[in-house]
């Protein structure tokens, strides 16, 4: 009834996708791409083709299709997001990072995208950039501050990392890996008084780990704090 209505055409393909009629959906998108009246919306049908090809487990064709979509409409944030997810599946993390950054440049803020971007930047050892995006999230829980402290530590910002891990421990004094990270950071910074104080607190909190704690303490006494009273 409405052969030139892009909304009708788009949702007709979506309905076929939901039914799992992938081949029929692909035929429909090709038909709409031949429709000159729908030229301004052709980017949408290339995008739909990308989704169809991905469901058919043809990632190469899916990438070609989404690239055509983005060539027609470079400001298509959903297209960049899809491409980023696709490249991540193909283990092309550097290219996926670029796509997610383009999404954020277009939409401003999107926490799920920011979190995934942090994860990829961390895996690529781009710690300063990872910290930048994680700081934007403004989390409040202990786990958030632990993740941020870990990134600062990997970036070589040990003073900032210690201050941030303290925020994590304020919120959850029993966050075990946070306290271990702080001990490690204090050892790296060669701060024996603060380190022995932290180890003593660790032994109080985790008496079941007294053997491991004392072993660490003796090792540090030999290597780092031999002139300090324990």
N, C-alpha and C positions, 0 to 999 in steps of 0.2 A: 504493500500500500504506500510506503514511503521509501522508495529506493535511493533517494538522495539525502536522507536524514542520517547524519553521522551518529547520533545517539542510538537510533534504532539499529543501525548496522553494527555498532560497537557492542551493544548488549546482546545482539543475536549471536555474535561470536563467543561472548562470555558464556552464554547459555550452553552452547555446544561444548565449550571447555569443561564446564561443570558436569556435563553428561559424560565426559570422557570421549566424545566423538572428535578426536584430534584431527584425523584426515579431513573430515567434513569441515571442521573449523578452519583448517589451512586453505581449503578450496574457497571458503567464504572470504577470507582475508585477501586472497589473490584477486577475487572478483571486485572487492571494494577498492583495491589498489589500482585497478584498471578504470575505475569510475572517476572521470575528470572532475565531476561535480564535488567529489570528496577530497580533492587534492590538498586542501589546507589541513586535512586531518589524516593524511597518509602516514604521518609519523606514528599515530596511534595504532595503525594496522600493522606496521613493521614491528612495533612493540609487542602486539599480540602474537605475531609470528614468532618472535623470540621466545615468548612464554610457551607456545605450542612446541617448538623445537626442543626446549629444555625438558618439557614433559615427555617428549619422545627420546630423551637422553642423547640428543644431538647437540652438544655444547658448541661445536664449531659453527653450525648453522645459526644457533641462537645468538652467538656473538656477532656474526655478520648482520643479522636482522636488527639487533639493538643498535649497532653502529649506524645502520641506515636511518633508524629512527632519530638518533642524536644528530646526524648530519642535517636532517630536515628541521630539527628543533633543538638546538644546543642547550636551551634552558629547561629541558624536560627533566626535572629532578627524579621522577620515578624511573626514567630511563637510566640515569647515572647510578641510581641505587641498584637496579637490576644488574647492570653491567658489573658493578663492584662485587656483588654477591656471586655472580657467574665467574669472574676472574679469581675470586677467592677459592671457589670450588676447583678451579683449574690450577690452584697453588701459585698463582701469579700475584703475590702479595703486594709488590711495589706498585703495580698497575691498579690493583684494587684500592690501595690507599689513595691514589690520585682521584679515583672515582668518588670515594666517600668524602674527600675534601671538597669536590665540586658540588656534591649534594648539600653540604653545610654552607658553602658559599652562596647557594641559591635559596635555602630555606632558613638560614640563620642558626637555629638550634634544633637538634633532634637527638635526644639522649641515647637511644638505642644505637644510632649511627656513631655517635661520639664514643660510646663504650667499645664498639667493634673496632673503631679506628685506633683507640688506645691499645687494644689487644694486638692489632697488627703492627703498629709502630713499635711496641715493646718487643714483639717477636723479631722485628728487623733491627733491633738494637738502636732505634732512633728515640732515645730516652727523653731528650729535651722536648721534642714534639709531642711525645706521649704525655708528658707532664702538663704541657700547655692545654691539651684537650681534656685531660682528667680534672684539672683545676676548674675548668668551665662548668663541670657538672655540679660542683658545690655540694658534695655529699656530706652527711653528718654522722654516719655510723662508723664503728671501729674498723670494719673491713675496708671502707673507703680510704681512711687515713693510712691503713697498713699498705694498701696498694700504691698510694701516692708516695709514701715513704720509701717503698721498695724501688720505685722508679727514680726518685731523687738519689737513692744510694747507687743505683746502676749508672746514673749520670755523673757520679762523682761529687754530688752535693751532700756530703755527709752531715754537715752541721744542720742543714735544712731537713735532712732525713731524720735526724735524732729528734728535732723539735716536732716533726710531724708524727713520729712513732709515739711520742708522749701523748699526743692528742688521741691516738688510737687506744692507748693504755688507760687514759682517763675515762674513756667510754666503756672499756672492757678490760679490767686488770688481769683477767684470766685468758686473754688472747695469747696463747702460748707462742705462736710463731712471731708475734710482734715483739714479745720480750726477748726472744732469741735473736731477732734482728737487731734490737737495740744493743744487746751484749756484743754482737759481732761488730757493729758500728763503733762502739766505744773502744773496742780492741784496736780497730783500724786507726782511730784517732789518737791512740796511745793516751788514754785518760784513765790511769789506774785507780784513782780514788772513786770516781764515778762507776767504774767497771766493777770493783769489788763490792760496792754498795748494791749494784744491780744484781750481782750474782748471789749476794746474801738474801736479797728479796726473793729471787728465783727459788732458792732452797727452802725458804719459808712457805712459799706458795705451792711448791711441788716437792714435798718431802719424799714422795715415792721415787723421785729422780735424784735422790741425794748422791748416789754413787756416781752418776754421770756428771752432776754438778761439781762434785769434789774433784773429779778427774780434770774437768775444764779449769777449775780454780788452780790446781797444782801445775797444770801446763802453763797457765798464764803467769803464775808466780815465777816459773823458771824463765819464761821468755820475755815477760813484760814488766811485772810488778815485783821483782825480787827485792827491791829496796823499800817496798811499802809494807807496813804491818798489816797482817790479814786478821 
